[in-house]
Amino acid sequence: MDRTLLGKNVQLFRERKGISQEVLAEQAGLSTAFIASIEQGVKTPSLDSFIKIANILSVSADDLLGYQIRTHYEIKGSKLGELIQGLPFAEQKKIYDVVEVMVKNADLNR
């Protein structure tokens, strides 16, 4: 497991959610120092802590792991899915992320 990539992703999604290391640590039942060491790529959380962090940040395990897992979900059942199904997963994910941001921005403008 690439601890550096995991740490960068934890920090990225934590900041996107707008919470501090202290808040994440408190909600996960971990110390702030441990969260900081995860984000710095020094330590790896246990599976239980990893799941808590992912749930608190509302992200999938593959988002946190940075696509280190080769088996992944596919976007299916929609016109968008049909359009992008032939692309590599990393490209599908980029498109999905852009669409997700657009939908969130549309929600903010309502």
C-alpha positions in Angstrom: 0.0 0.0 0.0 1.3 3.4 -0.9 1.0 5.3 2.4 2.0 8.6 0.9 -0.8 8.5 -1.6 -3.3 7.3 1.0 -2.2 10.2 3.3 -2.5 12.8 0.5 -6.0 11.5 -0.3 -7.1 11.6 3.4 -5.9 15.2 3.6 -7.5 16.1 0.3 -10.9 14.7 1.1 -10.8 16.0 4.7 -10.1 19.5 3.4 -12.8 19.2 0.8 -15.2 18.3 3.5 -14.1 21.3 5.4 -13.0 19.6 8.7 -9.9 19.8 10.6 -7.6 17.0 11.6 -8.9 17.4 15.2 -12.5 16.9 14.1 -11.6 13.9 11.9 -9.6 12.4 14.8 -12.4 13.0 17.3 -15.1 11.5 15.1 -12.9 8.5 14.2 -11.9 7.9 17.8 -8.2 8.5 17.0 -5.6 11.0 18.1 -4.9 14.1 16.1 -1.2 13.1 16.0 -2.2 9.8 14.4 -4.3 11.5 11.7 -1.4 13.8 11.0 1.0 10.9 10.7 -1.5 9.2 8.2 -1.6 12.3 6.1 2.2 12.6 6.2 2.4 9.0 4.9 4.3 7.9 8.1 1.6 5.5 9.4 -1.1 3.3 8.0 -4.5 3.1 9.7 -5.9 -0.3 10.7 -8.7 -1.6 8.6 -11.2 -0.5 11.2 -9.8 3.0 11.4 -9.6 3.2 7.6 -13.3 2.3 7.3 -14.2 4.9 9.9 -12.1 7.6 8.1 -13.7 6.7 4.7 -17.2 6.9 6.2 -16.6 10.2 8.0 -15.2 11.7 4.8 -18.0 10.1 2.7 -15.6 8.6 0.2 -15.0 5.1 -1.1 -12.1 3.0 -0.2 -10.7 3.2 -3.8 -10.9 7.0 -3.5 -8.7 7.0 -0.5 -6.3 4.3 -1.8 -5.9 6.3 -5.0 -6.9 3.4 -7.4 -4.3 1.0 -6.0 -7.0 -1.7 -6.3 -7.3 -3.1 -9.8 -10.9 -4.4 -9.3 -13.3 -1.6 -9.3 -16.9 -0.6 -9.8 -18.2 0.4 -13.2 -20.5 3.2 -14.0 -23.5 1.5 -15.6 -27.2 2.0 -16.2 -27.2 5.5 -17.7 -26.5 7.3 -20.9 -23.3 8.6 -19.3 -22.2 5.1 -18.5 -22.9 4.0 -22.0 -20.8 6.8 -23.4 -17.8 6.2 -21.3 -17.9 2.4 -20.8 -15.1 1.8 -23.4 -12.7 4.1 -21.6 -10.1 2.9 -19.0 -11.4 3.1 -15.5 -9.1 6.0 -14.5 -10.6 8.1 -17.3 -14.2 7.0 -16.4 -13.5 8.1 -12.8 -12.2 11.5 -13.9 -15.4 12.1 -15.9 -17.5 10.9 -13.1 -15.7 13.3 -10.7 -16.3 16.3 -13.0 -20.0 15.4 -13.3 -20.2 15.1 -9.5 -18.8 18.6 -9.0 -21.2 20.0 -11.6 -24.2 18.4 -9.8 -23.0 19.7 -6.4 -22.6 23.2 -7.9 -26.1 23.0 -9.4 -27.5 22.0 -6.0 -25.8 25.1 -4.5 -27.4 27.4 -7.1 -30.9 26.2 -6.3 
